[in-house]
Amino acid sequence: MKYRRTIAITLAACAMSAWAQTVYESKDNGGTVFSDKPSAGSRPVQVEPPNVVSPPAVTPPPQAPAQPSAAPAYRRLLITRPANQDSIHSNDGAFGISATLSPPLRPSDRVRVLIDGNLVPTVFRTASPRITPNDWQSTALGDRGEHTLQLAVVDADGVPKIESPVISFYLHRAAVGGARR
């Protein structure tokens, strides 16, 4: 019975606390009755305000400034064409280079080419650059015969990120009229 009374008072208090009305308690044949209207033999009940716990204010932790995610380091740079000890037939020194680069070239990085240890003046945005006659003439040591080739991926400041192994290749030029030098 006491349990029912506590529940009734609590429910009444919650319902009535919003309006701050008086609660009346009376007895009838069925037991204790609570009402917001006085009746014969009722008495006002002091209802304590319900226990209300306000949650503490939650402030989100300060966010660290977004760090640019570091791009993965280059793992592999290999010249696939010309292959080591290959021959290239070109009268003016122009030829294409193919290479595999893993991971792919980032937009901010560039490819530099070294022929015979000399840096080609052109900076490339691909791992498959094409050497022009001007590139060849400004860097190659001689026209015919054995030459070396190396690629390097550099960042925006020109700092090398990865270099390919040096390969050797042979440049051949066509002889006119069957004469050979």
C-alpha positions as YAML, in Angstrom:
chain: A
units: angstrom
residues:
- id: 1
  name: MET
  ca: [0.00, 0.00, 0.00]
- id: 2
  name: LYS
  ca: [2.81, 2.37, 0.88]
- id: 3
  name: TYR
  ca: [4.37, 1.59, -2.51]
- id: 4
  name: ARG
  ca: [1.19, 2.60, -4.33]
- id: 5
  name: ARG
  ca: [1.03, 5.81, -2.34]
- id: 6
  name: THR
  ca: [4.59, 6.74, -3.28]
- id: 7
  name: ILE
  ca: [3.90, 6.08, -6.95]
- id: 8
  name: ALA
  ca: [0.69, 8.07, -6.85]
- id: 9
  name: ILE
  ca: [2.35, 11.01, -5.15]
- id: 10
  name: THR
  ca: [5.26, 10.93, -7.56]
- id: 11
  name: LEU
  ca: [3.00, 10.78, -10.62]
- id: 12
  name: ALA
  ca: [0.80, 13.51, -9.27]
- id: 13
  name: ALA
  ca: [3.80, 15.64, -8.43]
- id: 14
  name: CYS
  ca: [5.24, 15.25, -11.88]
- id: 15
  name: ALA
  ca: [1.96, 16.00, -13.55]
- id: 16
  name: MET
  ca: [1.15, 18.90, -11.33]
- id: 17
  name: SER
  ca: [4.56, 20.45, -10.93]
- id: 18
  name: ALA
  ca: [4.27, 22.08, -14.29]
- id: 19
  name: TRP
  ca: [1.24, 24.01, -13.08]
- id: 20
  name: ALA
  ca: [2.37, 24.29, -9.43]
- id: 21
  name: GLN
  ca: [-1.10, 23.30, -8.21]
- id: 22
  name: THR
  ca: [-2.03, 21.96, -4.80]
- id: 23
  name: VAL
  ca: [-2.59, 18.21, -4.44]
- id: 24
  name: TYR
  ca: [-5.27, 16.92, -2.06]
- id: 25
  name: GLU
  ca: [-5.32, 13.55, -0.32]
- id: 26
  name: SER
  ca: [-8.49, 11.89, 0.86]
- id: 27
  name: LYS
  ca: [-9.66, 8.39, 1.89]
- id: 28
  name: ASP
  ca: [-12.58, 6.44, 0.55]
- id: 29
  name: ASN
  ca: [-13.63, 2.77, 0.52]
- id: 30
  name: GLY
  ca: [-11.04, 1.97, -2.16]
- id: 31
  name: GLY
  ca: [-8.14, 3.50, -0.27]
- id: 32
  name: THR
  ca: [-6.19, 6.73, -0.64]
- id: 33
  name: VAL
  ca: [-7.24, 9.15, -3.37]
- id: 34
  name: PHE
  ca: [-5.15, 12.06, -4.72]
- id: 35
  name: SER
  ca: [-6.79, 14.91, -6.59]
- id: 36
  name: ASP
  ca: [-6.19, 18.45, -7.69]
- id: 37
  name: LYS
  ca: [-9.66, 19.39, -6.37]
- id: 38
  name: PRO
  ca: [-10.51, 19.48, -2.71]
- id: 39
  name: SER
  ca: [-13.25, 17.13, -1.55]
- id: 40
  name: ALA
  ca: [-14.97, 16.47, 1.80]
- id: 41
  name: GLY
  ca: [-12.38, 15.22, 4.28]
- id: 42
  name: SER
  ca: [-9.37, 15.91, 2.00]
- id: 43
  name: ARG
  ca: [-6.24, 17.61, 3.16]
- id: 44
  name: PRO
  ca: [-3.54, 19.38, 1.16]
- id: 45
  name: VAL
  ca: [-0.36, 17.35, 0.67]
- id: 46
  name: GLN
  ca: [3.03, 18.94, 0.59]
- id: 47
  name: VAL
  ca: [4.59, 17.50, -2.55]
- id: 48
  name: GLU
  ca: [8.32, 17.91, -2.73]
- id: 49
  name: PRO
  ca: [9.66, 18.94, -6.09]
- id: 50
  name: PRO
  ca: [10.98, 15.95, -8.01]
- id: 51
  name: ASN
  ca: [14.69, 15.30, -8.03]
- id: 52
  name: VAL
  ca: [15.96, 16.65, -11.28]
- id: 53
  name: VAL
  ca: [19.56, 16.32, -12.25]
- id: 54
  name: SER
  ca: [20.74, 18.51, -15.03]
- id: 55
  name: PRO
  ca: [23.44, 16.92, -17.12]
- id: 56
  name: PRO
  ca: [26.73, 18.76, -17.09]
- id: 57
  name: ALA
  ca: [27.36, 20.97, -20.06]
- id: 58
  name: VAL
  ca: [29.29, 19.04, -22.66]
- id: 59
  name: THR
  ca: [31.89, 20.94, -24.55]
- id: 60
  name: PRO
  ca: [33.42, 19.14, -27.50]
- id: 61
  name: PRO
  ca: [37.14, 18.64, -27.24]
- id: 62
  name: PRO
  ca: [39.14, 21.13, -29.28]
- id: 63
  name: GLN
  ca: [39.90, 19.77, -32.68]
- id: 64
  name: ALA
  ca: [43.47, 19.66, -33.75]
- id: 65
  name: PRO
  ca: [44.15, 21.52, -36.96]
- id: 66
  name: ALA
  ca: [43.77, 19.24, -39.92]
- id: 67
  name: GLN
  ca: [47.11, 17.78, -40.82]
- id: 68
  name: PRO
  ca: [47.63, 17.21, -44.50]
- id: 69
  name: SER
  ca: [47.74, 13.49, -44.90]
- id: 70
  name: ALA
  ca: [51.18, 12.41, -45.84]
- id: 71
  name: ALA
  ca: [51.13, 10.79, -49.23]
- id: 72
  name: PRO
  ca: [52.63, 7.34, -49.33]
- id: 73
  name: ALA
  ca: [56.28, 7.23, -50.29]
- id: 74
  name: TYR
  ca: [57.21, 6.10, -53.77]
- id: 75
  name: ARG
  ca: [58.19, 2.44, -53.64]
- id: 76
  name: ARG
  ca: [59.39, 1.69, -57.14]
- id: 77
  name: LEU
  ca: [60.66, 3.50, -60.23]
- id: 78
  name: LEU
  ca: [61.94, 1.33, -63.07]
- id: 79
  name: ILE
  ca: [62.74, 2.23, -66.66]
- id: 80
  name: THR
  ca: [61.01, -0.32, -68.89]
- id: 81
  name: ARG
  ca: [61.85, 1.19, -72.29]
- id: 82
  name: PRO
  ca: [64.54, 1.33, -73.40]
- id: 83
  name: ALA
  ca: [65.55, -1.78, -71.48]
- id: 84
  name: ASN
  ca: [69.08, -2.08, -70.15]
- id: 85
  name: GLN
  ca: [71.55, -2.67, -73.07]
- id: 86
  name: ASP
  ca: [68.81, -1.93, -75.68]
- id: 87
  name: SER
  ca: [69.46, -0.15, -78.98]
- id: 88
  name: ILE
  ca: [67.57, 2.95, -80.06]
- id: 89
  name: HIS
  ca: [67.47, 3.97, -83.71]
- id: 90
  name: SER
  ca: [67.14, 7.74, -83.97]
- id: 91
  name: ASN
  ca: [68.80, 10.16, -86.35]
- id: 92
  name: ASP
  ca: [68.10, 13.27, -84.30]
- id: 93
  name: GLY
  ca: [68.29, 11.82, -80.75]
- id: 94
  name: ALA
  ca: [64.54, 11.94, -80.08]
- id: 95
  name: PHE
  ca: [63.08, 8.89, -78.34]
- id: 96
  name: GLY
  ca: [60.44, 7.92, -75.81]
- id: 97
  name: ILE
  ca: [60.99, 6.53, -72.33]
- id: 98
  name: SER
  ca: [58.57, 4.28, -70.47]
- id: 99
  name: ALA
  ca: [58.77, 3.64, -66.75]
- id: 100
  name: THR
  ca: [56.72, 2.07, -64.00]
- id: 101
  name: LEU
  ca: [56.18, 4.19, -60.92]
- id: 102
  name: SER
  ca: [54.42, 2.99, -57.80]
- id: 103
  name: PRO
  ca: [52.37, 4.68, -56.47]
- id: 104
  name: PRO
  ca: [51.46, 6.88, -59.48]
- id: 105
  name: LEU
  ca: [52.99, 10.33, -59.87]
- id: 106
  name: ARG
  ca: [51.35, 12.88, -57.56]
- id: 107
  name: PRO
  ca: [50.15, 16.13, -59.18]
- id: 108
  name: SER
  ca: [52.73, 18.25, -57.33]
- id: 109
  name: ASP
  ca: [55.69, 16.01, -58.24]
- id: 110
  name: ARG
  ca: [57.69, 15.96, -61.49]
- id: 111
  name: VAL
  ca: [60.03, 13.61, -63.34]
- id: 112
  name: ARG
  ca: [63.58, 14.60, -64.16]
- id: 113
  name: VAL
  ca: [65.74, 12.74, -66.71]
- id: 114
  name: LEU
  ca: [69.51, 12.31, -66.66]
- id: 115
  name: ILE
  ca: [71.32, 11.33, -69.85]
- id: 116
  name: ASP
  ca: [74.98, 10.45, -69.43]
- id: 117
  name: GLY
  ca: [74.72, 11.88, -65.89]
- id: 118
  name: ASN
  ca: [73.56, 15.28, -67.17]
- id: 119
  name: LEU
  ca: [70.18, 16.71, -66.20]
- id: 120
  name: VAL
  ca: [67.78, 17.22, -69.14]
- id: 121
  name: PRO
  ca: [66.49, 20.82, -68.93]
- id: 122
  name: THR
  ca: [62.86, 19.79, -69.52]
- id: 123
  name: VAL
  ca: [60.83, 18.83, -66.43]
- id: 124
  name: PHE
  ca: [58.14, 16.20, -67.12]
- id: 125
  name: ARG
  ca: [54.70, 15.55, -65.62]
- id: 126
  name: THR
  ca: [54.66, 11.90, -66.61]
- id: 127
  name: ALA
  ca: [56.68, 8.77, -65.90]
- id: 128
  name: SER
  ca: [56.85, 8.22, -69.68]
- id: 129
  name: PRO
  ca: [58.65, 11.30, -71.00]
- id: 130
  name: ARG
  ca: [59.70, 11.93, -74.58]
- id: 131
  name: ILE
  ca: [63.24, 13.22, -75.20]
- id: 132
  name: THR
  ca: [63.38, 15.88, -77.92]
- id: 133
  name: PRO
  ca: [66.34, 16.54, -80.21]
- id: 134
  name: ASN
  ca: [67.09, 19.69, -78.14]
- id: 135
  name: ASP
  ca: [67.06, 17.65, -74.90]
- id: 136
  name: TRP
  ca: [69.45, 15.14, -76.48]
- id: 137
  name: GLN
  ca: [71.85, 17.72, -77.85]
- id: 138
  name: SER
  ca: [72.05, 19.60, -74.55]
- id: 139
  name: THR
  ca: [72.84, 16.55, -72.39]
- id: 140
  name: ALA
  ca: [74.24, 13.57, -74.35]
- id: 141
  name: LEU
  ca: [77.98, 12.98, -74.47]
- id: 142
  name: GLY
  ca: [78.39, 12.23, -78.18]
- id: 143
  name: ASP
  ca: [75.97, 11.13, -80.87]
- id: 144
  name: ARG
  ca: [76.43, 7.41, -81.30]
- id: 145
  name: GLY
  ca: [77.33, 4.54, -79.06]
- id: 146
  name: GLU
  ca: [76.68, 3.72, -75.44]
- id: 147
  name: HIS
  ca: [74.82, 6.16, -73.18]
- id: 148
  name: THR
  ca: [73.28, 6.04, -69.71]
- id: 149
  name: LEU
  ca: [69.76, 6.95, -68.66]
- id: 150
  name: GLN
  ca: [68.19, 7.55, -65.24]
- id: 151
  name: LEU
  ca: [64.86, 8.97, -64.02]
- id: 152
  name: ALA
  ca: [64.15, 10.76, -60.75]
- id: 153
  name: VAL
  ca: [60.86, 11.87, -59.20]
- id: 154
  name: VAL
  ca: [61.26, 15.25, -57.50]
- id: 155
  name: ASP
  ca: [58.92, 17.31, -55.34]
- id: 156
  name: ALA
  ca: [57.94, 20.96, -55.93]
- id: 157
  name: ASP
  ca: [61.26, 22.07, -54.40]
- id: 158
  name: GLY
  ca: [63.29, 19.79, -56.66]
- id: 159
  name: VAL
  ca: [64.16, 17.37, -53.86]
- id: 160
  name: PRO
  ca: [64.44, 13.80, -55.20]
- id: 161
  name: LYS
  ca: [61.84, 11.40, -53.80]
- id: 162
  name: ILE
  ca: [62.99, 8.29, -55.70]
- id: 163
  name: GLU
  ca: [65.51, 7.51, -58.44]
- id: 164
  name: SER
  ca: [65.55, 4.67, -60.92]
- id: 165
  name: PRO
  ca: [68.58, 2.45, -61.38]
- id: 166
  name: VAL
  ca: [70.91, 3.71, -64.12]
- id: 167
  name: ILE
  ca: [70.55, 1.79, -67.39]
- id: 168
  name: SER
  ca: [72.80, 1.69, -70.46]
- id: 169
  name: PHE
  ca: [71.52, 1.91, -74.03]
- id: 170
  name: TYR
  ca: [73.00, 2.36, -77.49]
- id: 171
  name: LEU
  ca: [72.00, 5.06, -79.94]
- id: 172
  name: HIS
  ca: [72.22, 4.17, -83.62]
- id: 173
  name: ARG
  ca: [71.87, 6.60, -86.53]
- id: 174
  name: ALA
  ca: [71.11, 5.58, -90.08]
- id: 175
  name: ALA
  ca: [74.05, 5.75, -92.48]
- id: 176
  name: VAL
  ca: [73.44, 7.45, -95.83]
- id: 177
  name: GLY
  ca: [74.29, 5.48, -99.00]
- id: 178
  name: GLY
  ca: [75.47, 2.45, -97.14]
- id: 179
  name: ALA
  ca: [78.52, 4.29, -95.80]
- id: 180
  name: ARG
  ca: [79.21, 3.69, -92.16]
- id: 181
  name: ARG
  ca: [81.30, 5.75, -89.87]
...
